[in-house]
Amino acid sequence: MDTKTQILSIASDLLQRQTVNGFSLQDVADRVGIRKASLFHHYRNKEALVADVLENSLNGFRTRVESMHNQPAQRQLDAFLDIYQRRIGAGSRLCSVSGVTGDWDHLGEEPRHWALELLNEQTAWLKRIAELAGFAHSATEAEAWAEQIMVRIQGAMLLSRVQSSPLPLERTIALMRIEWARATSAS
């Protein structure tokens, strides 16, 4: 793994575990095993690094969405939920976007842009899932459903993190699966 990839991986982990205010460039340098001054060869400041972490998360998310494009709605929803339940690690980490929201008003334009892009792409995928499943009868209804899924998942991730337990997220996902089964069988 090259140095820049290592920096991104470690910064992503720190962002998800400690949020944007909980780590420094020195923390990243220490974990990579380089001097802090060497980080500036790759990133002009912490904000640029965080923006790159968020852009990288968005690109990974897009790849996941593209790989699921022709799958049935249920499989796509499972893939979406899997991102939070298995890939992020509920109870010990937050998603990248949650890692910056606590300092949103003080965050620069570039990281805010990538965070919003990632949230918008997630909501758009959920909206398409609702439309594909056939239980959203309008674009507005699909968008409202997608927004509610995001609110519930993000809230459950936060609660899981505070409690250091994956249970709040697991319970939320279990309830959503029951609701999904009812909604899709009724449509």
C-alpha positions in Angstrom: 0.0 0.0 0.0 1.5 3.4 -1.0 1.8 6.2 1.6 -1.1 8.2 0.3 -3.4 5.2 0.4 -2.3 4.5 4.0 -2.9 8.1 5.0 -6.4 7.9 3.6 -7.2 4.6 5.2 -5.9 5.8 8.6 -7.6 9.2 8.4 -10.9 7.5 7.4 -10.6 5.2 10.5 -9.8 8.1 12.8 -12.7 10.2 11.3 -15.2 7.3 11.9 -13.9 6.5 15.4 -13.0 9.9 16.8 -14.8 12.4 14.5 -13.1 15.3 12.7 -12.2 17.1 16.0 -10.9 14.0 17.7 -7.7 13.5 15.7 -4.9 15.6 14.4 -2.5 15.4 11.4 0.1 14.3 14.0 -2.1 11.3 14.9 -2.3 10.3 11.3 1.4 10.7 10.8 2.2 8.6 13.9 -0.1 5.8 12.7 1.3 5.8 9.2 4.9 6.0 10.6 5.9 9.2 8.9 6.8 12.6 10.1 4.0 15.2 10.2 5.9 17.3 7.7 5.7 14.4 5.2 1.9 14.6 5.3 2.1 18.0 3.8 3.6 16.4 0.7 0.2 14.8 0.1 -2.2 17.2 1.9 -2.0 21.0 2.4 -4.0 20.7 5.7 -6.4 18.6 7.6 -9.5 19.9 5.8 -8.0 18.8 2.4 -7.4 15.3 4.0 -10.9 15.1 5.3 -12.3 16.2 2.0 -10.3 13.4 0.3 -11.5 10.9 2.8 -15.2 11.9 2.1 -14.6 11.8 -1.7 -13.0 8.4 -1.4 -16.0 7.2 0.6 -18.3 8.6 -2.1 -16.4 6.8 -4.8 -16.6 3.5 -2.8 -20.3 4.0 -2.3 -20.8 4.6 -6.1 -19.0 1.4 -6.9 -21.2 -0.5 -4.5 -24.4 1.0 -6.1 -23.2 0.3 -9.6 -22.5 -3.4 -8.7 -26.1 -3.7 -7.5 -27.7 -1.9 -10.4 -29.5 -4.9 -11.9 -30.4 -6.6 -8.6 -33.9 -6.8 -7.2 -35.0 -4.2 -4.7 -34.6 -6.5 -1.6 -31.0 -7.3 -2.5 -30.2 -3.6 -3.0 -31.7 -2.7 0.3 -29.7 -5.5 1.9 -26.6 -4.2 0.3 -27.3 -0.7 1.6 -28.0 -1.9 5.2 -24.8 -4.1 5.0 -22.7 -1.0 4.5 -23.8 0.3 8.0 -24.1 -3.0 9.8 -21.0 -4.8 8.6 -18.6 -2.5 6.7 -18.7 0.5 9.0 -18.9 -1.4 12.3 -21.8 -0.3 14.4 -20.9 0.4 18.1 -17.3 1.4 17.5 -17.5 3.7 14.4 -19.7 6.2 12.7 -20.1 6.7 9.0 -17.8 9.3 7.4 -20.5 11.9 7.1 -21.4 11.6 10.8 -17.7 12.1 11.5 -17.9 15.7 10.3 -21.5 16.7 11.2 -20.6 17.7 14.8 -18.4 20.5 13.4 -20.5 21.3 10.4 -20.6 25.0 10.9 -16.8 25.2 11.1 -16.2 22.8 8.3 -14.8 24.1 5.1 -16.6 24.2 1.8 -14.8 21.2 0.2 -15.5 18.6 3.0 -19.0 19.9 3.3 -19.5 19.4 -0.5 -18.3 15.8 -0.4 -20.3 15.0 2.7 -23.5 16.4 1.1 -22.7 14.5 -2.1 -22.4 11.2 -0.2 -25.7 11.8 1.7 -27.5 12.8 -1.5 -26.2 9.6 -3.3 -27.3 7.4 -0.4 -30.8 9.0 -0.4 -31.0 8.7 -4.2 -30.2 5.0 -4.0 -32.8 4.4 -1.4 -35.4 6.4 -3.4 -34.7 4.1 -6.4 -35.0 1.0 -4.2 -38.5 2.2 -3.1 -39.5 2.9 -6.6 -38.2 -0.5 -7.8 -40.0 -2.3 -5.1 -43.3 -0.6 -6.2 -44.5 0.5 -2.8 -43.7 4.2 -3.3 -46.6 5.6 -5.4 -44.8 8.9 -6.2 -41.3 10.4 -6.3 -42.2 12.4 -3.3 -43.3 9.3 -1.3 -40.1 7.5 -2.4 -38.0 10.5 -1.3 -39.8 10.7 2.1 -39.2 7.0 2.7 -35.5 7.3 1.7 -35.1 10.2 4.1 -36.7 8.3 6.9 -34.4 5.3 6.4 -31.4 7.7 6.5 -32.7 9.3 9.7 -33.2 6.0 11.4 -29.9 4.4 10.3 -27.9 7.5 11.2 -29.7 7.8 14.6 -29.1 4.1 15.3 -25.5 4.4 14.3 -25.1 7.3 16.7 -26.8 5.4 19.5 -24.8 2.3 18.9 -21.6 4.4 19.1 -22.6 6.1 22.4 -23.6 2.7 23.9 -20.5 0.9 22.4 -22.9 -1.7 21.1 -24.2 -2.7 17.7 -27.6 -3.6 19.2 -29.4 -0.3 18.5 -28.5 -0.6 14.8 -29.3 -4.3 14.7 -32.7 -3.7 16.2 -33.5 -0.8 13.9 -32.5 -2.9 10.9 -34.6 -5.8 12.1 -37.6 -3.5 12.4 -37.0 -2.0 9.0 -36.9 -5.5 7.4 -40.2 -6.4 9.0 -41.7 -3.1 7.7 -40.2 -3.7 4.3 -41.7 -7.2 4.1 -45.2 -5.8 5.0 -44.9 -3.0 2.5 -43.7 -5.1 -0.4 -46.3 -7.8 0.2 -49.0 -5.2 0.3 -48.0 -3.6 -3.0 
